[in-house]
Amino acid sequence: MAKDLRITFLLDFYGDMLTEKQREVVECYYNEDLSLAEIAEEKGITRQGVRDGIKRAEQQLLEMEERLGLAKRFRSVQEELTQICDHALQIEAENEKNGGDPVIRQNVESILRSAKKLTD
Amino acid sequence: MAKDLRITFLLDFYGDMLTEKQREVVECYYNEDLSLAEIAEEKGITRQGVRDGIKRAEQQLLEMEERLGLAKRFRSVQEELTQICDHALQIEAENEKNGGDPVIRQNVESILRSAKKLTD
């Protein structure tokens, strides 16, 4: 069974909409990297049961993203924030060349701090 | 029936998880500001039916936010972006005082453009 890498990302957004049991199984598989057999043993269900549960959960996560598109929306936020940081760093480099105005430096630091808060 | 102002905001995030019929009714009420009686007439259902439908949809939206917290997450993005714009404008003001370095000005403009894209 191929791991769908989008799932890890979607789990972060929509994981709490799954049932607790479903979420546990999917997280073991995607976040803790356990095998189907290991999860089966740990949860006391069959390997096929684990596989089916994961498939169903994956479908639900993908369907939620198709409907709501919130993960995509967040991804563009992350992309723009990377751009913002780049520009802030370019301002600071230019500022240092000009002798290092402290007001500009402080504001650049504040921008980087805000951006970092959102990407953490 | 008091309008819950959070609902308008939550509709933007989770509206597509409601059934089409539910979403229509809630949007008429919250986004188009129609009265219960007007919606009832337009949709050919009773006023009580409209009221119940809206109540149920509101509960679902609030429950989804309670589980996923994505609207809250987006709100903090918006707040930080406002901060980022403020700092960018302060850099530009200081830059103009110093004679207006064009590299700094261009990078400030790029930051403002990125931030605007995300708040639109």
gemmi code that builds the backbone of each chain (N, CA, C; Angstrom):
import gemmi

chains = {
    "A": [
        ("MET", (0.859, -1.204, 0.000), (0.000, 0.000, 0.000), (0.890, 1.248, 0.000)),
        ("ALA", (0.791, 2.048, -1.050), (1.650, 3.233, -1.167), (1.182, 4.332, -0.213)),
        ("LYS", (2.131, 4.965, 0.448), (1.766, 6.074, 1.325), (1.526, 7.336, 0.505)),
        ("ASP", (0.428, 7.971, 0.775), (0.086, 9.203, 0.073), (0.577, 10.360, 0.948)),
        ("LEU", (1.599, 11.050, 0.443), (2.251, 12.045, 1.302), (1.369, 13.254, 1.636)),
        ("ARG", (0.353, 13.469, 0.800), (-0.563, 14.565, 1.137), (-1.270, 14.316, 2.464)),
        ("ILE", (-1.414, 13.013, 2.776), (-2.216, 12.651, 3.946), (-1.644, 13.231, 5.245)),
        ("THR", (-0.332, 13.180, 5.386), (0.299, 13.726, 6.593), (-0.106, 15.188, 6.776)),
        ("PHE", (-0.073, 15.917, 5.671), (-0.428, 17.331, 5.693), (-1.919, 17.514, 6.031)),
        ("LEU", (-2.759, 16.715, 5.391), (-4.203, 16.837, 5.623), (-4.593, 16.428, 7.042)),
        ("LEU", (-3.856, 15.465, 7.590), (-4.135, 15.027, 8.964), (-4.053, 16.194, 9.940)),
        ("ASP", (-3.097, 17.066, 9.696), (-2.914, 18.222, 10.558), (-4.138, 19.140, 10.523)),
        ("PHE", (-4.808, 19.195, 9.384), (-5.967, 20.083, 9.272), (-7.261, 19.417, 9.700)),
        ("TYR", (-7.474, 18.227, 9.172), (-8.794, 17.616, 9.298), (-8.811, 16.391, 10.218)),
        ("GLY", (-7.655, 16.048, 10.790), (-7.573, 14.835, 11.596), (-8.660, 14.749, 12.657)),
        ("ASP", (-9.014, 15.895, 13.240), (-9.995, 15.864, 14.326), (-11.426, 15.622, 13.861)),
        ("MET", (-11.631, 15.531, 12.551), (-12.962, 15.180, 12.063), (-13.119, 13.663, 11.938)),
        ("LEU", (-12.022, 12.931, 12.017), (-12.107, 11.466, 11.974), (-12.568, 10.953, 13.341)),
        ("THR", (-13.051, 9.718, 13.383), (-13.351, 9.135, 14.694), (-12.001, 8.915, 15.393)),
        ("GLU", (-12.055, 8.793, 16.726), (-10.812, 8.673, 17.476), (-10.028, 7.429, 17.041)),
        ("LYS", (-10.759, 6.350, 16.814), (-10.124, 5.088, 16.425), (-9.446, 5.214, 15.057)),
        ("GLN", (-10.182, 5.811, 14.125), (-9.621, 6.030, 12.785), (-8.360, 6.873, 12.865)),
        ("ARG", (-8.458, 7.959, 13.611), (-7.318, 8.870, 13.690), (-6.093, 8.163, 14.261)),
        ("GLU", (-6.320, 7.372, 15.315), (-5.210, 6.643, 15.933), (-4.478, 5.766, 14.929)),
        ("VAL", (-5.274, 5.019, 14.151), (-4.684, 4.088, 13.188), (-3.904, 4.854, 12.111)),
        ("VAL", (-4.518, 5.919, 11.592), (-3.856, 6.678, 10.527), (-2.592, 7.351, 11.058)),
        ("GLU", (-2.666, 7.838, 12.284), (-1.476, 8.491, 12.837), (-0.340, 7.498, 13.080)),
        ("CYS", (-0.681, 6.289, 13.527), (0.347, 5.263, 13.686), (1.039, 5.014, 12.358)),
        ("TYR", (0.250, 4.980, 11.310), (0.776, 4.648, 9.990), (1.569, 5.811, 9.396)),
        ("TYR", (1.012, 7.002, 9.457), (1.647, 8.143, 8.793), (2.643, 8.894, 9.668)),
        ("ASN", (2.304, 9.086, 10.913), (3.195, 9.903, 11.741), (4.224, 9.075, 12.506)),
        ("GLU", (3.828, 7.855, 12.904), (4.793, 7.044, 13.654), (5.445, 5.986, 12.787)),
        ("ASP", (4.983, 5.920, 11.527), (5.606, 5.033, 10.544), (5.591, 3.560, 10.954)),
        ("LEU", (4.548, 3.128, 11.665), (4.406, 1.693, 11.963), (3.895, 0.966, 10.711)),
        ("SER", (4.191, -0.326, 10.619), (3.674, -1.125, 9.498), (2.234, -1.541, 9.795)),
        ("LEU", (1.523, -1.977, 8.746), (0.154, -2.473, 8.929), (0.133, -3.594, 9.970)),
        ("ALA", (1.108, -4.503, 9.874), (1.154, -5.644, 10.804), (1.374, -5.168, 12.245)),
        ("GLU", (2.245, -4.212, 12.412), (2.508, -3.682, 13.757), (1.270, -3.006, 14.347)),
        ("ILE", (0.589, -2.225, 13.506), (-0.628, -1.552, 13.988), (-1.686, -2.588, 14.343)),
        ("ALA", (-1.828, -3.596, 13.481), (-2.803, -4.667, 13.729), (-2.553, -5.311, 15.086)),
        ("GLU", (-1.296, -5.611, 15.347), (-0.963, -6.257, 16.616), (-1.285, -5.332, 17.789)),
        ("GLU", (-0.863, -4.084, 17.648), (-1.057, -3.133, 18.745), (-2.534, -2.886, 19.036)),
        ("LYS", (-3.356, -2.810, 17.979), (-4.770, -2.472, 18.180), (-5.649, -3.715, 18.337)),
        ("GLY", (-5.050, -4.892, 18.148), (-5.841, -6.119, 18.254), (-6.892, -6.250, 17.169)),
        ("ILE", (-6.578, -5.794, 15.951), (-7.476, -6.014, 14.812), (-6.675, -6.685, 13.692)),
        ("THR", (-7.385, -7.130, 12.642), (-6.655, -7.799, 11.553), (-5.893, -6.780, 10.716)),
        ("ARG", (-4.896, -7.296, 10.003), (-4.119, -6.454, 9.120), (-5.037, -5.843, 8.047)),
        ("GLN", (-5.978, -6.660, 7.557), (-6.917, -6.171, 6.541), (-7.807, -5.054, 7.132)),
        ("GLY", (-8.181, -5.232, 8.388), (-8.999, -4.213, 9.057), (-8.254, -2.892, 9.156)),
        ("VAL", (-6.976, -2.981, 9.460), (-6.153, -1.767, 9.540), (-6.107, -1.104, 8.175)),
        ("ARG", (-5.829, -1.920, 7.141), (-5.716, -1.394, 5.785), (-7.017, -0.691, 5.355)),
        ("ASP", (-8.152, -1.356, 5.600), (-9.439, -0.771, 5.215), (-9.693, 0.535, 5.966)),
        ("GLY", (-9.379, 0.525, 7.263), (-9.588, 1.728, 8.077), (-8.775, 2.897, 7.560)),
        ("ILE", (-7.529, 2.616, 7.194), (-6.658, 3.680, 6.679), (-7.201, 4.203, 5.351)),
        ("LYS", (-7.601, 3.282, 4.474), (-8.151, 3.679, 3.168), (-9.360, 4.592, 3.338)),
        ("ARG", (-10.249, 4.198, 4.240), (-11.468, 4.999, 4.460), (-11.119, 6.388, 4.995)),
        ("ALA", (-10.193, 6.410, 5.935), (-9.801, 7.687, 6.527), (-9.149, 8.593, 5.470)),
        ("GLU", (-8.285, 7.981, 4.645), (-7.636, 8.756, 3.576), (-8.677, 9.376, 2.661)),
        ("GLN", (-9.660, 8.555, 2.292), (-10.723, 9.073, 1.417), (-11.441, 10.251, 2.051)),
        ("GLN", (-11.728, 10.112, 3.351), (-12.442, 11.200, 4.034), (-11.612, 12.481, 4.060)),
        ("LEU", (-10.323, 12.329, 4.339), (-9.449, 13.507, 4.398), (-9.371, 14.183, 3.032)),
        ("LEU", (-9.214, 13.376, 1.986), (-9.105, 13.944, 0.643), (-10.416, 14.612, 0.238)),
        ("GLU", (-11.519, 14.006, 0.626), (-12.814, 14.577, 0.273), (-13.025, 15.903, 1.009)),
        ("MET", (-12.597, 15.941, 2.265), (-12.740, 17.194, 3.020), (-11.925, 18.313, 2.390)),
        ("GLU", (-10.713, 17.965, 1.963), (-9.885, 18.981, 1.312), (-10.498, 19.402, -0.016)),
        ("GLU", (-11.095, 18.450, -0.728), (-11.715, 18.812, -1.995), (-12.867, 19.789, -1.768)),
        ("ARG", (-13.609, 19.551, -0.701), (-14.728, 20.457, -0.403), (-14.270, 21.798, 0.126)),
        ("LEU", (-13.362, 21.764, 1.099), (-13.047, 22.995, 1.843), (-11.788, 23.706, 1.346)),
        ("GLY", (-10.833, 22.944, 0.848), (-9.604, 23.546, 0.316), (-8.800, 24.353, 1.326)),
        ("LEU", (-8.952, 24.034, 2.611), (-8.275, 24.856, 3.626), (-6.776, 24.571, 3.700)),
        ("ALA", (-6.391, 23.336, 3.404), (-4.963, 23.012, 3.424), (-4.263, 23.784, 2.307)),
        ("LYS", (-4.908, 23.850, 1.158), (-4.353, 24.600, 0.019), (-4.243, 26.091, 0.372)),
        ("ARG", (-5.285, 26.587, 1.012), (-5.286, 27.989, 1.420), (-4.120, 28.275, 2.360)),
        ("PHE", (-3.882, 27.359, 3.291), (-2.772, 27.541, 4.220), (-1.430, 27.435, 3.523)),
        ("ARG", (-1.359, 26.564, 2.527), (-0.097, 26.412, 1.823), (0.264, 27.706, 1.112)),
        ("SER", (-0.732, 28.402, 0.537), (-0.355, 29.664, -0.123), (0.048, 30.719, 0.903)),
        ("VAL", (-0.540, 30.652, 2.101), (-0.075, 31.556, 3.168), (1.410, 31.295, 3.436)),
        ("GLN", (1.775, 30.017, 3.559), (3.178, 29.680, 3.844), (4.104, 30.177, 2.742)),
        ("GLU", (3.655, 30.032, 1.500), (4.489, 30.473, 0.375), (4.709, 31.980, 0.395)),
        ("GLU", (3.630, 32.721, 0.638), (3.768, 34.180, 0.685), (4.637, 34.611, 1.863)),
        ("LEU", (4.529, 33.887, 2.975), (5.351, 34.242, 4.137), (6.840, 34.037, 3.843)),
        ("THR", (7.151, 33.007, 3.086), (8.548, 32.793, 2.687), (9.036, 33.980, 1.855)),
        ("GLN", (8.181, 34.432, 0.937), (8.510, 35.620, 0.132), (8.729, 36.837, 1.029)),
        ("ILE", (7.814, 37.023, 1.981), (7.907, 38.178, 2.882), (9.235, 38.154, 3.633)),
        ("CYS", (9.632, 36.987, 4.124), (10.913, 36.873, 4.844), (12.081, 37.211, 3.926)),
        ("ASP", (12.044, 36.701, 2.703), (13.111, 37.018, 1.740), (13.248, 38.524, 1.563)),
        ("HIS", (12.126, 39.188, 1.358), (12.165, 40.642, 1.140), (12.654, 41.375, 2.385)),
        ("ALA", (12.247, 40.907, 3.544), (12.692, 41.544, 4.790), (14.210, 41.413, 4.922)),
        ("LEU", (14.732, 40.236, 4.558), (16.182, 40.029, 4.648), (16.932, 40.906, 3.639)),
        ("GLN", (16.342, 41.105, 2.477), (16.961, 41.990, 1.481), (16.982, 43.439, 1.966)),
        ("ILE", (15.905, 43.840, 2.643), (15.874, 45.191, 3.219), (16.998, 45.333, 4.237)),
        ("GLU", (17.133, 44.321, 5.098), (18.151, 44.404, 6.138), (19.554, 44.452, 5.534)),
        ("ALA", (19.804, 43.662, 4.485), (21.130, 43.673, 3.842), (21.420, 45.067, 3.276)),
        ("GLU", (20.431, 45.644, 2.611), (20.602, 46.983, 2.031), (20.798, 48.016, 3.141)),
        ("ASN", (20.038, 47.862, 4.205), (20.129, 48.770, 5.351), (21.536, 48.736, 5.964)),
        ("GLU", (22.097, 47.541, 6.080), (23.449, 47.441, 6.650), (24.458, 48.132, 5.740)),
        ("LYS", (24.262, 47.962, 4.420), (25.136, 48.643, 3.449), (25.107, 50.155, 3.646)),
        ("ASN", (23.893, 50.654, 3.986), (23.714, 52.110, 4.155), (24.148, 52.602, 5.538)),
        ("GLY", (24.651, 51.734, 6.378), (25.113, 52.174, 7.693), (24.272, 51.646, 8.848)),
        ("GLY", (23.185, 50.945, 8.556), (22.430, 50.247, 9.596), (21.509, 51.140, 10.432)),
        ("ASP", (20.485, 51.714, 9.796), (19.477, 52.503, 10.531), (18.765, 51.585, 11.532)),
        ("PRO", (18.790, 51.941, 12.838), (18.210, 51.031, 13.843), (16.687, 50.893, 13.743)),
        ("VAL", (15.987, 51.929, 13.275), (14.521, 51.839, 13.141), (14.171, 50.801, 12.079)),
        ("ILE", (14.893, 50.852, 10.969), (14.656, 49.868, 9.905), (14.991, 48.466, 10.411)),
        ("ARG", (16.121, 48.345, 11.107), (16.530, 47.023, 11.601), (15.478, 46.421, 12.533)),
        ("GLN", (14.976, 47.247, 13.461), (13.960, 46.745, 14.403), (12.685, 46.295, 13.694)),
        ("ASN", (12.273, 47.076, 12.691), (11.051, 46.715, 11.984), (11.237, 45.445, 11.152)),
        ("VAL", (12.422, 45.280, 10.587), (12.711, 44.034, 9.867), (12.629, 42.852, 10.840)),
        ("GLU", (13.225, 43.027, 12.013), (13.178, 41.935, 13.006), (11.737, 41.596, 13.394)),
        ("SER", (10.909, 42.638, 13.539), (9.504, 42.390, 13.889), (8.789, 41.617, 12.792)),
        ("ILE", (9.069, 41.970, 11.546), (8.442, 41.249, 10.427), (8.869, 39.783, 10.450)),
        ("LEU", (10.154, 39.540, 10.642), (10.644, 38.154, 10.668), (10.026, 37.376, 11.823)),
        ("ARG", (9.847, 38.058, 12.963), (9.242, 37.394, 14.123), (7.789, 37.010, 13.842)),
        ("SER", (7.040, 37.949, 13.274), (5.636, 37.657, 12.932), (5.546, 36.498, 11.952)),
        ("ALA", (6.386, 36.532, 10.931), (6.349, 35.470, 9.917), (6.712, 34.125, 10.535)),
        ("LYS", (7.685, 34.130, 11.418), (8.118, 32.884, 12.052), (6.999, 32.285, 12.905)),
        ("LYS", (6.292, 33.181, 13.627), (5.176, 32.719, 14.463), (4.180, 31.913, 13.625)),
        ("LEU", (3.956, 32.360, 12.394), (2.943, 31.733, 11.552), (3.435, 30.479, 10.843)),
        ("THR", (4.739, 30.322, 10.729), (5.227, 29.127, 10.040), (5.591, 28.031, 11.027)),
        ("ASP", (5.674, 28.340, 12.296), (6.016, 27.316, 13.300), (4.893, 26.305, 13.468)),
    ],
    "B": [
        ("MET", (-34.900, 35.519, 16.779), (-33.682, 34.701, 16.721), (-32.476, 35.605, 16.508)),
        ("ALA", (-31.547, 35.623, 17.468), (-30.390, 36.512, 17.367), (-29.382, 35.959, 16.362)),
        ("LYS", (-28.849, 36.866, 15.556), (-27.828, 36.428, 14.601), (-26.490, 36.288, 15.307)),
        ("ASP", (-25.845, 35.167, 15.059), (-24.541, 34.913, 15.659), (-23.491, 35.330, 14.626)),
        ("LEU", (-22.775, 36.414, 14.955), (-21.895, 36.990, 13.941), (-20.707, 36.102, 13.567)),
        ("ARG", (-20.378, 35.158, 14.481), (-19.296, 34.235, 14.124), (-19.662, 33.394, 12.911)),
        ("ILE", (-21.001, 33.208, 12.748), (-21.449, 32.287, 11.699), (-21.009, 32.734, 10.302)),
        ("THR", (-21.114, 34.021, 10.030), (-20.697, 34.529, 8.724), (-19.257, 34.127, 8.437)),
        ("PHE", (-18.429, 34.283, 9.449), (-17.019, 33.946, 9.318), (-16.829, 32.434, 9.119)),
        ("LEU", (-17.548, 31.649, 9.915), (-17.412, 30.191, 9.829), (-17.941, 29.640, 8.504)),
        ("LEU", (-18.968, 30.301, 7.981), (-19.536, 29.888, 6.690), (-18.477, 29.886, 5.601)),
        ("ASP", (-17.612, 30.887, 5.656), (-16.553, 31.003, 4.658), (-15.610, 29.803, 4.725)),
        ("PHE", (-15.416, 29.251, 5.909), (-14.503, 28.120, 6.057), (-15.171, 26.785, 5.829)),
        ("TYR", (-16.300, 26.607, 6.492), (-16.883, 25.270, 6.556), (-18.190, 25.136, 5.774)),
        ("GLY", (-18.610, 26.214, 5.127), (-19.900, 26.203, 4.433), (-20.072, 25.012, 3.498)),
        ("ASP", (-18.978, 24.619, 2.846), (-19.093, 23.536, 1.874), (-19.244, 22.162, 2.502)),
        ("MET", (-19.208, 22.091, 3.829), (-19.485, 20.812, 4.469), (-20.976, 20.653, 4.755)),
        ("LEU", (-21.726, 21.711, 4.654), (-23.175, 21.610, 4.852), (-23.812, 21.007, 3.593)),
        ("THR", (-25.034, 20.509, 3.716), (-25.740, 20.079, 2.510), (-26.059, 21.344, 1.709)),
        ("GLU", (-26.303, 21.154, 0.424), (-26.533, 22.318, -0.434), (-27.737, 23.128, 0.055)),
        ("LYS", (-28.780, 22.400, 0.449), (-30.018, 23.040, 0.889), (-29.772, 23.860, 2.171)),
        ("GLN", (-29.049, 23.240, 3.112), (-28.721, 23.936, 4.365), (-27.924, 25.201, 4.074)),
        ("ARG", (-26.932, 25.038, 3.213), (-26.057, 26.173, 2.933), (-26.843, 27.322, 2.319)),
        ("GLU", (-27.733, 26.994, 1.401), (-28.545, 28.024, 0.751), (-29.331, 28.835, 1.771)),
        ("VAL", (-29.987, 28.114, 2.668), (-30.825, 28.779, 3.664), (-29.977, 29.679, 4.573)),
        ("VAL", (-28.867, 29.135, 5.058), (-28.007, 29.907, 5.966), (-27.417, 31.117, 5.247)),
        ("GLU", (-27.053, 30.934, 3.987), (-26.486, 32.073, 3.254), (-27.520, 33.166, 3.014)),
        ("CYS", (-28.765, 32.758, 2.718), (-29.831, 33.757, 2.561), (-29.956, 34.584, 3.839)),
        ("TYR", (-29.864, 33.886, 4.959), (-30.075, 34.546, 6.249), (-28.872, 35.408, 6.641)),
        ("TYR", (-27.685, 34.854, 6.522), (-26.500, 35.572, 7.009), (-25.866, 36.490, 5.963)),
        ("ASN", (-25.795, 36.030, 4.722), (-25.081, 36.848, 3.734), (-26.004, 37.790, 2.969)),
        ("GLU", (-27.256, 37.345, 2.750), (-28.156, 38.229, 1.983), (-29.133, 38.946, 2.896)),
        ("ASP", (-29.071, 38.598, 4.178), (-29.865, 39.304, 5.171), (-31.371, 39.234, 4.939)),
        ("LEU", (-31.853, 38.131, 4.380), (-33.302, 37.946, 4.249), (-33.884, 37.535, 5.605)),
        ("SER", (-35.161, 37.817, 5.797), (-35.825, 37.401, 7.038), (-36.239, 35.936, 6.924)),
        ("LEU", (-36.561, 35.339, 8.084), (-37.033, 33.949, 8.074), (-38.251, 33.801, 7.162)),
        ("ALA", (-39.178, 34.767, 7.266), (-40.402, 34.703, 6.455), (-40.077, 34.784, 4.959)),
        ("GLU", (-39.159, 35.666, 4.618), (-38.782, 35.792, 3.203), (-38.145, 34.507, 2.660)),
        ("ILE", (-37.274, 33.919, 3.487), (-36.626, 32.673, 3.052), (-37.672, 31.572, 2.907)),
        ("ALA", (-38.580, 31.506, 3.885), (-39.639, 30.497, 3.852), (-40.432, 30.605, 2.552)),
        ("GLU", (-40.772, 31.834, 2.192), (-41.552, 32.020, 0.969), (-40.736, 31.598, -0.257)),
        ("GLU", (-39.483, 32.045, -0.289), (-38.643, 31.746, -1.453), (-38.406, 30.258, -1.631)),
        ("LYS", (-38.201, 29.556, -0.513), (-37.855, 28.131, -0.616), (-39.083, 27.230, -0.553)),
        ("GLY", (-40.247, 27.821, -0.280), (-41.456, 27.005, -0.194), (-41.459, 26.067, 1.002)),
        ("ILE", (-40.873, 26.509, 2.129), (-40.962, 25.723, 3.365), (-41.534, 26.610, 4.469)),
        ("THR", (-41.848, 26.021, 5.620), (-42.430, 26.835, 6.687), (-41.339, 27.688, 7.343)),
        ("ARG", (-41.814, 28.737, 8.003), (-40.904, 29.622, 8.725), (-40.167, 28.829, 9.809)),
        ("GLN", (-40.901, 27.920, 10.470), (-40.293, 27.089, 11.511), (-39.238, 26.152, 10.910)),
        ("GLY", (-39.535, 25.665, 9.715), (-38.575, 24.799, 9.027), (-37.282, 25.536, 8.726)),
        ("VAL", (-37.422, 26.798, 8.311), (-36.245, 27.619, 8.028), (-35.439, 27.809, 9.302)),
        ("ARG", (-36.157, 28.160, 10.378), (-35.502, 28.415, 11.659), (-34.737, 27.169, 12.149)),
        ("ASP", (-35.390, 26.023, 12.074), (-34.744, 24.779, 12.519), (-33.509, 24.463, 11.665)),
        ("GLY", (-33.666, 24.667, 10.361), (-32.550, 24.394, 9.454), (-31.351, 25.273, 9.771)),
        ("ILE", (-31.619, 26.534, 10.024), (-30.525, 27.462, 10.346), (-29.861, 27.061, 11.656)),
        ("LYS", (-30.677, 26.737, 12.657), (-30.136, 26.331, 13.966), (-29.214, 25.120, 13.840)),
        ("ARG", (-29.692, 24.129, 13.057), (-28.890, 22.919, 12.879), (-27.568, 23.226, 12.170)),
        ("ALA", (-27.658, 24.057, 11.141), (-26.442, 24.406, 10.390), (-25.467, 25.173, 11.283)),
        ("GLU", (-26.010, 26.098, 12.083), (-25.155, 26.864, 13.002), (-24.412, 25.929, 13.946)),
        ("GLN", (-25.159, 24.968, 14.484), (-24.533, 24.013, 15.405), (-23.407, 23.237, 14.728)),
        ("GLN", (-23.673, 22.826, 13.488), (-22.642, 22.068, 12.773), (-21.396, 22.900, 12.541)),
        ("LEU", (-21.598, 24.171, 12.145), (-20.456, 25.051, 11.877), (-19.646, 25.279, 13.156)),
        ("LEU", (-20.358, 25.516, 14.253), (-19.663, 25.764, 15.516), (-18.923, 24.513, 15.990)),
        ("GLU", (-19.550, 23.361, 15.773), (-18.915, 22.120, 16.181), (-17.664, 21.853, 15.346)),
        ("MET", (-17.757, 22.155, 14.059), (-16.586, 21.959, 13.210), (-15.442, 22.861, 13.643)),
        ("GLU", (-15.759, 24.101, 13.977), (-14.701, 25.001, 14.442), (-14.125, 24.529, 15.769)),
        ("GLU", (-15.004, 23.996, 16.615), (-14.502, 23.512, 17.902), (-13.525, 22.352, 17.708)),
        ("ARG", (-13.828, 21.505, 16.738), (-12.938, 20.373, 16.471), (-11.658, 20.792, 15.767)),
        ("LEU", (-11.816, 21.614, 14.717), (-10.669, 21.860, 13.822), (-9.947, 23.174, 14.112)),
        ("GLY", (-10.675, 24.182, 14.585), (-10.045, 25.457, 14.932), (-9.373, 26.167, 13.772)),
        ("LEU", (-9.822, 25.883, 12.540), (-9.124, 26.465, 11.390), (-9.454, 27.939, 11.197)),
        ("ALA", (-10.667, 28.346, 11.569), (-11.032, 29.760, 11.452), (-10.172, 30.586, 12.407)),
        ("LYS", (-9.968, 30.056, 13.607), (-9.126, 30.742, 14.592), (-7.686, 30.843, 14.088)),
        ("ARG", (-7.226, 29.748, 13.504), (-5.870, 29.728, 12.959), (-5.717, 30.795, 11.873)),
        ("PHE", (-6.720, 30.933, 11.023), (-6.674, 31.945, 9.971), (-6.754, 33.343, 10.539)),
        ("ARG", (-7.522, 33.491, 11.609), (-7.644, 34.818, 12.200), (-6.287, 35.284, 12.731)),
        ("SER", (-5.517, 34.373, 13.320), (-4.207, 34.846, 13.801), (-3.268, 35.157, 12.639)),
        ("VAL", (-3.452, 34.455, 11.528), (-2.678, 34.828, 10.333), (-3.009, 36.270, 9.944)),
        ("GLN", (-4.297, 36.580, 9.921), (-4.707, 37.939, 9.530), (-4.130, 38.982, 10.482)),
        ("GLU", (-4.136, 38.671, 11.774), (-3.608, 39.624, 12.751), (-2.117, 39.870, 12.548)),
        ("GLU", (-1.370, 38.783, 12.352), (0.070, 38.949, 12.138), (0.348, 39.707, 10.843)),
        ("LEU", (-0.478, 39.469, 9.821), (-0.271, 40.176, 8.552), (-0.484, 41.676, 8.710)),
        ("THR", (-1.443, 42.052, 9.540), (-1.653, 43.475, 9.818), (-0.400, 44.067, 10.455)),
        ("GLN", (0.168, 43.319, 11.413), (1.418, 43.750, 12.047), (2.529, 43.895, 11.007)),
        ("ILE", (2.647, 42.897, 10.143), (3.702, 42.918, 9.124), (3.563, 44.166, 8.243)),
        ("CYS", (2.331, 44.483, 7.845), (2.112, 45.681, 7.017), (2.505, 46.942, 7.772)),
        ("ASP", (2.124, 47.033, 9.030), (2.499, 48.199, 9.853), (4.015, 48.381, 9.859)),
        ("HIS", (4.731, 47.293, 10.103), (6.195, 47.392, 10.168), (6.781, 47.765, 8.806)),
        ("ALA", (6.207, 47.219, 7.749), (6.700, 47.547, 6.407), (6.514, 49.043, 6.134)),
        ("LEU", (5.372, 49.575, 6.555), (5.114, 51.010, 6.333), (6.061, 51.870, 7.172)),
        ("GLN", (6.387, 51.407, 8.368), (7.348, 52.149, 9.194), (8.740, 52.140, 8.564)),
        ("ILE", (9.094, 51.016, 7.962), (10.385, 50.952, 7.257), (10.385, 51.962, 6.117)),
        ("GLU", (9.294, 52.005, 5.361), (9.240, 52.906, 4.216), (9.306, 54.376, 4.661)),
        ("ALA", (8.616, 54.695, 5.759), (8.662, 56.080, 6.270), (10.089, 56.462, 6.658)),
        ("GLU", (10.763, 55.552, 7.351), (12.147, 55.805, 7.764), (13.055, 55.906, 6.540)),
        ("ASN", (12.812, 55.048, 5.594), (13.597, 55.042, 4.357), (13.462, 56.373, 3.622)),
        ("GLU", (12.257, 56.901, 3.562), (12.051, 58.191, 2.875), (12.794, 59.302, 3.615)),
        ("LYS", (12.752, 59.221, 4.951), (13.500, 60.212, 5.744), (14.993, 60.188, 5.394)),
        ("ASN", (15.501, 58.955, 5.138), (16.930, 58.791, 4.839), (17.276, 59.090, 3.386)),
        ("GLY", (16.298, 59.523, 2.599), (16.605, 59.847, 1.204), (15.990, 58.882, 0.198)),
        ("GLY", (15.345, 57.802, 0.685), (14.588, 56.918, -0.220), (15.416, 55.939, -1.036)),
        ("ASP", (16.083, 55.003, -0.367), (16.816, 53.945, -1.079), (15.822, 53.109, -1.899)),
        ("PRO", (16.046, 52.999, -3.238), (15.067, 52.302, -4.079), (14.983, 50.790, -3.814)),
        ("VAL", (16.085, 50.175, -3.382), (16.045, 48.728, -3.097), (15.129, 48.472, -1.904)),
        ("ILE", (15.274, 49.306, -0.892), (14.405, 49.157, 0.284), (12.952, 49.416, -0.109)),
        ("ARG", (12.736, 50.462, -0.892), (11.353, 50.781, -1.283), (10.704, 49.628, -2.042)),
        ("GLN", (11.446, 49.046, -2.996), (10.877, 47.931, -3.774), (10.548, 46.729, -2.895)),
        ("ASN", (11.435, 46.445, -1.951), (11.173, 45.292, -1.085), (9.997, 45.536, -0.146)),
        ("VAL", (9.840, 46.770, 0.312), (8.659, 47.107, 1.122), (7.393, 46.898, 0.296)),
        ("GLU", (7.434, 47.363, -0.955), (6.251, 47.191, -1.821), (5.923, 45.715, -2.025)),
        ("SER", (6.964, 44.893, -2.192), (6.728, 43.455, -2.375), (6.095, 42.838, -1.125)),
        ("ILE", (6.564, 43.263, 0.033), (5.976, 42.745, 1.279), (4.506, 43.133, 1.368)),
        ("LEU", (4.206, 44.388, 1.062), (2.812, 44.842, 1.137), (1.938, 44.092, 0.136)),
        ("ARG", (2.497, 43.813, -1.044), (1.740, 43.078, -2.063), (1.440, 41.652, -1.592)),
        ("SER", (2.456, 40.987, -1.044), (2.242, 39.619, -0.531), (1.195, 39.603, 0.576)),
        ("ALA", (1.306, 40.557, 1.487), (0.358, 40.599, 2.613), (-1.056, 40.868, 2.102)),
        ("LYS", (-1.172, 41.742, 1.110), (-2.488, 42.070, 0.574), (-3.132, 40.855, -0.086)),
        ("LYS", (-2.310, 40.104, -0.823), (-2.817, 38.898, -1.482), (-3.491, 37.968, -0.471)),
        ("LEU", (-2.920, 37.899, 0.719), (-3.430, 36.963, 1.722), (-4.623, 37.497, 2.504)),
        ("THR", (-4.793, 38.808, 2.493), (-5.928, 39.346, 3.255), (-7.132, 39.591, 2.360)),
        ("ASP", (-6.934, 39.535, 1.054), (-8.062, 39.765, 0.135), (-9.086, 38.641, 0.213)),
    ],
}
model = gemmi.Model(1)
for chain_id, residues in chains.items():
    chain = gemmi.Chain(chain_id)
    for i, (resn, *xyz) in enumerate(residues, 1):
        res = gemmi.Residue()
        res.name, res.seqid = resn, gemmi.SeqId(i, " ")
        for name, pos in zip(("N", "CA", "C"), xyz):
            atom = gemmi.Atom()
            atom.name, atom.element = name, gemmi.Element(name[0])
            atom.pos, atom.b_iso = gemmi.Position(*pos), 0.0
            res.add_atom(atom)
        chain.add_residue(res)
    model.add_chain(chain)
structure = gemmi.Structure()
structure.add_model(model)
structure.setup_entities()
